Amino acid sequence: MKLEDLPRFTVHEIHEADPEGNSLIIGHFADLRGVCGTHGYLYRAHGPSIMGDLEAIPTSIAEPVRFRTADAGYAPDLKAGAAYPWLDGSWKPYHLKMVLSPAARWQPRSFSATPVRFFLLDGVTGWQPMDATLPQGATDLGVRSGDWNHACCELCPEQLEAARSSEGYVDDDGRWICAHCFEKYAKRNDISFAIGNDG
C-alpha cells in the first residue's frame, strides 16, 4: 500500500481561527477506509502535517466533513482544492515518513542493553540515550549502565529485548522496528499498517 492509497481529504472551505486558535476546514473524503477515529492528520510529506479532530466520522463519502485544527498556519498550501492523505490519530506522521524512506536507512541490529541518562524536568523524571542533549531546563540525574534493556517496535507490539538478543532494525533517528515489520513494511515501503490492513 502506497501513500496515494490512504483516504484522501479534499478541502472545500477554510474558516479563520476562533478565539481558541482553531480553524475549521470543511471538505470531504474520497474513501472512508482507514477513517477510524476523530483524531488524525492531514499528512504533508514536506513540512509539518496538520493535526486536528473531525467533528464526526462521516458515514458516506458524500457527507461533508468538518475538521478543526490549530495547525492551519503551518501549511501555506492549505487552501480550497488542496487534497491530503488522511492519517488516523493512532499513528504519527513520522511513522509514514520512516516506512516510506529508502529501506537502506535501516540497519540490522541485535538489541543490547545500553546506558541511559536520567533527568528531571518540571518535576517529572525522564530518560534518554546517553549521548543525547538534555532538554532545556532539565536537571541531569546521571547515567545508569544497562538501564535501556528493551525497545518497542514502532509498528507493532513486539518488544526487542537485550535479555533474548532480539534482532531488529534501527534507523538514523534511533527508532526500532522488529524484523517482521521491516520485511512486511519498511523493506517494501508498504504503509498498510496505517489503515489496519495486514497487506
Steps between C-alpha positions, in 0.01 A plus 500: 500500500634840399431855621246562224294206634419675830161672527529840330355812662420781255458850638191702397496787751727641771356709781740719695610410848256541789604665831668171607712503182319215321418530132207311348573317176205362308559237235430140409670160493538311172504171693409412860724193538747598771285779648463331839508774761435870524861596579751499215723681255483649156835356397761723337818326380689831482430699812302443816178305467175664608377343824139538604164342568199412290175619653354161402605196300317518167272213403538552124740675263218738400481637854683829568777468757581765762860492623626731777869578532737741669766415239359677193768769518776241450373405155525780241363253242173463695231648274180399324570219255803365687490125576686316774536136603317437830702334776304362794609642836615161628808562284737795470623657176853379572374139474414562135821688431721229646329219305489700176873580530750285308542161666878561501459743792417203726791311654459145633593477866478267793350700786736534795472684829655847494559770758236772532505850641225582749380856547241699693284750314203681654484247783493199266785250463587403144775317318669512163802356319822590677638718220180700437484867599301559817166675449512871581443559873569136596717398796743219422451207740791298360562198281401147596668211326281255311167653603370519143442127466208490256336698222155474349454453129358824359239310295385205712499387865823298461760569771865491402682383812867482593438189712403298193726677247203609290577568135354814350577808294585852608485815287709818501266651762547208742153355440471123519280259309491124529628276218143404408390863453815580305427219253128573485500880490831690491677282241201535263404859599159357585283717727206260530549502880353854496152375411514175695558294187751218531574529129 
